[in-house]
Amino acid sequence: MNTSSESVREIIRGFVMESAQTKGITSVTDDESLVKNQVMDSLEFFRLVAFLEDSFSVVVQDKEILVENFETIDAIDRYLVSKLEPARERQLV
Amino acid sequence: MICRDSAREFDVGILGGGLSGSMLGTVLAKRGVKVAIIEEDEHPRFAVGESTTPHTSLLISLLAEKYGVPEIEHVAYPERLAEHVCTSAGLKRYFGFCYHRPGETYDPAEGFQIGTASKDENHWFRQDIDRYLFELAVQHGAVPMRKTRVTGVEIGDQGAMIETDKGEVIRARYVVDATGYKRILARRLGLRETPTRLKHHSRTLFTHMVDVPAFQGDGSPMPLPWDLCTLHHCFERGWFWVIPFNNHPVSTNTLVSVGLTMDPRRYPRPSLSPEQEFRQFLDRFPSVAGQLAGAKAVRPWVSTGRLQYSTTRSTGRRYCLMSHASGFVDPLFSRGMVNTVEIILALLDPLLNALATDDFDEEAFRHIDRLQQRVLDYNDNLVNGSFISWSDFDLWNAWLRVWALGTILAEFRLMNALGDYTETRDDRHIRPTVQEPVFSDFEDPDYAAFFREAVRWIEAFEAGTLPASEAAAHIFCLADQYEFPALINSEAMRRAGWLKPGQRMSESNINLVRRSFRWALTSPHTRDLFGRFETLCRWCNHRPDPHLADLSQLVQQ
């Protein structure tokens, strides 16, 4: 899978929008709180965790499941990029 | 002496046209059984037993699925209920428990919010629910006999002869007592257990009220407002219930059910009116008074004597005493409706088979008696343990986990059974598999031993052989060792309404939920047990509720 920074964000956005649309929400900005604005419920966040693990071959540790890592599309993107970067560096080496 | 010549003939005579009689009558009539429902009163009529649980709703779904009566299932889902049944029901998003000490303001660290599931539960305005179910039974062909009192019942080898105050005689091949606490058959057949074996003691007073504001919880740190739940204000050897019907967005009902249940050995019935006694209790608990002092009753108060009763046996040749006609403990934990639907499900297959083969061998019904007796004993231990625990908050905190572990695991297992049955129509998925369960055919196989041990610890405290803190520590230790084998699948969750169409849970999702939820259920430092994302994050990180952080550090030190 191509995991350039743009495509990571788009993949996350795709998952979030799928959840949002089941609630009739048609647009979500990257810095909008998915929790406060009820874009995703708790089960959907758990599904998101597994989705990220499957899509990007990363392991999300229980201790990394923090509101600050998952509250917005921006936050999820930042968190995921931080997980992916060490792997990329290893590939380069 | 009943005159047999003029008898009207039925397959089944159901005494009582309340919720249980009507639900049973609906399914039997749908199956082509000739049913008479004999109801002393007429609908609408006042009844309590208003709060559903996921366990109740799952059993109702199973009943509807198995016997092809989807209209019964409308009462289990708030949206369907509002659309098809009535707009007078309230929402139950969680179980709320607040602990109170006499003369003291409520401590916000001593309240719990325990989510019902991914789906809301209901506060049934019983007069509308019961009427809907009664009419449903009639629509399916049950013969209603309204405002008809049973004056005589004789049961012989060929069936029952039921005499009414209208001078009618009804002949039925099988008779079911669904008259609740009136227990017509138990009285006539001499089956009342006197004195009752039940350990628990409580009496109650209740009414419906208006002008009941949401409980404020004195700066509650909890995530949800206190009016979205079945609220329990617990205190030493007693509890208030507050069940709003006015909290559903489409509700047209302004009423709130309010009741007070207490141990008569500790609080003997005074020579006061129920209203005066209720106000006297409000004077003891200032924070409860803050919610209920301005409330006004809109119907006469009901005040009862001791609530507990039991029977020596609940099934015999050609009869069954169903649910509350067999025994009752206490309305705590909303277990009454669970038991009712459980017994209906247990009774239907043997009864339909007996009617088809004309073989009414008692043995085929014996397991129903065993089920009713064990459920009664479980409820007795559960509520008795709660009343014991209310003398100490830490002990109550521990005991609540005993209830939650049993209930939640049974719900997951029942949800799977419902999902698998819906998909395959294979009876094997809904047959009892647990050896010697303590309450439900769907309970976790390890729960019985865990529960008995927990009862031993709480009764040791009651007997004075163990301090409350030690009993609580022992129970938390037991809970901590509990495996929590919640097996969940997406299809089952969707069938139960816990997942929306299109949503899936993978094995990895489920393991994450299970790991984190298990920690939350068995940690003394969680009060918010409602599965919001922020809460789930804390559970994953084994962090106490924010308002308990100091308390948690103190305990660790």
Boltz contact constraints between the chains, C-beta under 6 A:
constraints:
  - contact:
      token1: [A, 22]
      token2: [B, 500]
      max_distance: 6.0
  - contact:
      token1: [A, 35]
      token2: [B, 533]
      max_distance: 6.0
  - contact:
      token1: [A, 42]
      token2: [B, 531]
      max_distance: 6.0
  - contact:
      token1: [A, 42]
      token2: [B, 532]
      max_distance: 6.0
  - contact:
      token1: [A, 42]
      token2: [B, 533]
      max_distance: 6.0
  - contact:
      token1: [A, 42]
      token2: [B, 536]
      max_distance: 6.0
  - contact:
      token1: [A, 45]
      token2: [B, 533]
      max_distance: 6.0
  - contact:
      token1: [A, 46]
      token2: [B, 509]
      max_distance: 6.0
  - contact:
      token1: [A, 46]
      token2: [B, 512]
      max_distance: 6.0
  - contact:
      token1: [A, 46]
      token2: [B, 513]
      max_distance: 6.0
  - contact:
      token1: [A, 47]
      token2: [B, 509]
      max_distance: 6.0
  - contact:
      token1: [A, 50]
      token2: [B, 506]
      max_distance: 6.0
  - contact:
      token1: [A, 50]
      token2: [B, 508]
      max_distance: 6.0
  - contact:
      token1: [A, 50]
      token2: [B, 509]
      max_distance: 6.0
  - contact:
      token1: [A, 62]
      token2: [B, 540]
      max_distance: 6.0
  - contact:
      token1: [A, 63]
      token2: [B, 541]
      max_distance: 6.0
  - contact:
      token1: [A, 65]
      token2: [B, 537]
      max_distance: 6.0
  - contact:
      token1: [A, 65]
      token2: [B, 540]
      max_distance: 6.0
  - contact:
      token1: [A, 66]
      token2: [B, 537]
      max_distance: 6.0
  - contact:
      token1: [A, 67]
      token2: [B, 534]
      max_distance: 6.0
  - contact:
      token1: [A, 67]
      token2: [B, 537]
      max_distance: 6.0
